[in-house]
Amino acid sequence: MSRPIPRPSKPASALLVLTGLADREVLTRLIVTGCISATANLISLVSLSAELSGWLRGEVMDTPFLVFCASLIVGYMFSKRFVGLLLTTAFSALADTRRRFLRHVTLGSHGEILDLEAKQSFDMANYHLERIAALMPNLSIAANMALVALVAYAYLWTLSTLGATLLLGAAVLVGGWYVREAQRTRAMLGDAKTSELRMLQGFSELVGGNAEVKLGKSRRDELVAAVEADIASWEALKRRHGRSLGELFSWIATIIVGFSAVFVFIFPRMGAMSIAELPTVTSVILFLARPLSKFLNAVPDYVAAEDAANQLTALLAIMPAAEYEPSRLARAPRHFDTIELRGVNFAYRAGMRPEPFMIGPIDLTIRSGSVVGIVGSNGSGKSTLLRVIPLLFRPDDGQILIDGQPVETDRIEAYRDLFCAVFQDHHIFTRLPRGNGFDDDLFREMLAYLKIDHLVPETGDGLLNRDLSKGQRRRLALAVAVAEGRPIIILDEWTSDQDAEFRTRFANEIIGKLQSLGRTVIFVSHDGDLSAICDQTIRMVGGRMSAPEHNQNRQAASAPAGIDIIQAGPGLRADALACLQETE
Ligand SMILES: Nc1ncnc2c1ncn2[C@@H]1O[C@H](COP(=O)(O)OP(=O)(O)OP(=O)(O)O)[C@@H](O)[C@H]1O
């Protein structure tokens, strides 16, 4: 008989889970530490109020001053430990979430990362995480205060059952009201956040498209009006939220003072409490006021943190799973003669377009040391193919083989390590990839060859995208790619931002230089006839490729097939080298 599958229970609080506080062991330690701190606080209160009532009765009590001092010190130490434990647990768990982002970004599928980037999901996730981190100190103090209030309340119960019952009634009343208000303000905060996000989006359009916005008044007016509307709605909601919170806190303060007055003025007259008991009970109530108000003040913060935790949990759920486990990677082959694409199809996932674009079937053989040119009109799928070849986009059908062996998931990282690329939207990193096998001499040589050596600091580090022109950026990216020493270089419309000199040099010299360094070159171009510089030319039309055009004459001039990668790339990364050598 099959047993029913237990349904996963939804955790009561996303915040507790995200901050690592749902862990039973941590919770137990927190409760024990908190209770010791609260009890020590209570002992100092009891000794203080006993001494006080003794003085009022004209008796000097024999309350040991040492007990008071010792409990005060113990209370201080355990409060500190409680808050410290809560914060260190929460911040470590939040840092682990950041490490999780890192893992998703590095090991998740490239396509999914691009989708998330387009939706700014990583920015949003970091934003929510930062909100939680900012609220944690207040919340941890409030949690400690809640325990102190709880123990003090238990003491009040022993002093005046009527008073404690009345206080409980008042707390339930205020608490209910508070929860209702918190729910209302939560909705308000949600609306304010939506306006805030729209406003941030508007700002980034105004900054990102600043040149266009400055030139076009009507577009600027439209964008500015939209941002202004969001600022106004954010302002109105925040003000309403602030006002209702202010009202609530004033009411709570009034209720606490009014409640103390009932004890002082009414109870002794009713005979519900003796004059002798009055100072003790009043001091407990006054003592309770501080932790209670601290606790209540933190409720909106808790609501905001819980909201951020829910949003962050939802974003974590859509983060891409790891494509492979790095520790289980098999080794790549030492040499490659050919890379083959057999019956490869790839389709983008459904997005805004009614029909997602697809390429394929692609059948293609790339020989080591050869030059492959890809041509075609805009939107024909050239750049998509350039990302499929190194398996950045993984085919839906078909296979990619290296020397006749399919590249399975466990070899994907080593396979990708054969490639470096200058894509159209390439990124200039602020640091050079100096880790393994980066050839500094070749880098400087390439910079001089590409006429940008005077623009790049000796260290090569610290450049940002804006420090160079578009064409110079592409030249720098090419110099870095060559110095990295990987055997295959992918170039996507490298000449599109180049001047006449470099357009000519690309065809006449640069491709030849890369080949003389033993590199296989795969490039996309819109420039006319590539037959003179390519061993094979592929034409893309609406995602399909025409039969490759081979240039036999050129083939004879190119580097021999089956070139040894280790000789081919002067600065081949040491880790790839190690992988490659091991499988020899
Ligand atoms: N991330 C994406 N999600 C969905 N569709 C995409 C994505 N990127 C590109 N496409 C679609 O794929 C098609 C091919 O794009 P691709 O960039 O490969 O064309 P291309 O031949 O390189 O064009 P161009 O010469 O303009 O650079 C386009 O119609 C585009 O809309």
The ligand as an SDF file (V2000), in Angstrom:
LIG
                    3D

 31 33  0  0  0  0  0  0  0  0999 V2000
   17.3890   36.7590  -25.0660 N   0  0  0  0  0  0  0  0  0  0  0  0
   16.5370   36.5890  -26.1060 C   0  0  0  0  0  0  0  0  0  0  0  0
   15.2960   36.1140  -25.8580 N   0  0  0  0  0  0  0  0  0  0  0  0
   14.4430   35.9040  -26.8600 C   0  0  0  0  0  0  0  0  0  0  0  0
   14.7150   36.1490  -28.1660 N   0  0  0  0  0  0  0  0  0  0  0  0
   15.9350   36.6260  -28.4730 C   0  0  0  0  0  0  0  0  0  0  0  0
   16.9040   36.8680  -27.4490 C   0  0  0  0  0  0  0  0  0  0  0  0
   18.0270   37.3230  -28.0450 N   0  0  0  0  0  0  0  0  0  0  0  0
   17.7620   37.3710  -29.3670 C   0  0  0  0  0  0  0  0  0  0  0  0
   16.5210   36.9520  -29.6140 N   0  0  0  0  0  0  0  0  0  0  0  0
   15.8770   36.8510  -30.9290 C   0  0  0  0  0  0  0  0  0  0  0  0
   16.6410   35.9870  -31.7460 O   0  0  0  0  0  0  0  0  0  0  0  0
   16.6870   36.4820  -33.0620 C   0  0  0  0  0  0  0  0  0  0  0  0
   18.1170   36.3630  -33.5730 C   0  0  0  0  0  0  0  0  0  0  0  0
   18.9260   37.2280  -32.8160 O   0  0  0  0  0  0  0  0  0  0  0  0
   20.4850   37.2720  -33.0640 P   0  0  0  0  0  0  0  0  0  0  0  0
   21.0280   38.2500  -32.1040 O   0  0  0  0  0  0  0  0  0  0  0  0
   21.0230   35.9030  -33.0440 O   0  0  0  0  0  0  0  0  0  0  0  0
   20.5380   37.8320  -34.5530 O   0  0  0  0  0  0  0  0  0  0  0  0
   21.7880   38.3170  -35.3900 P   0  0  0  0  0  0  0  0  0  0  0  0
   21.7330   37.5610  -36.6770 O   0  0  0  0  0  0  0  0  0  0  0  0
   23.0380   38.2290  -34.6170 O   0  0  0  0  0  0  0  0  0  0  0  0
   21.3730   39.8230  -35.6320 O   0  0  0  0  0  0  0  0  0  0  0  0
   22.2840   41.1450  -35.7960 P   0  0  0  0  0  0  0  0  0  0  0  0
   22.9360   41.0790  -37.1140 O   0  0  0  0  0  0  0  0  0  0  0  0
   21.2590   42.2230  -35.7560 O   0  0  0  0  0  0  0  0  0  0  0  0
   23.2280   41.1860  -34.6660 O   0  0  0  0  0  0  0  0  0  0  0  0
   16.1800   37.8920  -33.0540 C   0  0  0  0  0  0  0  0  0  0  0  0
   14.9810   37.9350  -33.7740 O   0  0  0  0  0  0  0  0  0  0  0  0
   15.9190   38.2060  -31.5980 C   0  0  0  0  0  0  0  0  0  0  0  0
   14.6770   38.8270  -31.4310 O   0  0  0  0  0  0  0  0  0  0  0  0
  1  2  1  0
  2  3  1  0
  2  7  2  0
  3  4  2  0
  4  5  1  0
  5  6  2  0
  6  7  1  0
  6 10  1  0
  7  8  1  0
  8  9  2  0
  9 10  1  0
 10 11  1  0
 11 12  1  0
 11 30  1  0
 12 13  1  0
 13 14  1  0
 13 28  1  0
 14 15  1  0
 15 16  1  0
 16 17  2  0
 16 18  1  0
 16 19  1  0
 19 20  1  0
 20 21  2  0
 20 22  1  0
 20 23  1  0
 23 24  1  0
 24 25  2  0
 24 26  1  0
 24 27  1  0
 28 29  1  0
 28 30  1  0
 30 31  1  0
M  END
$$$$
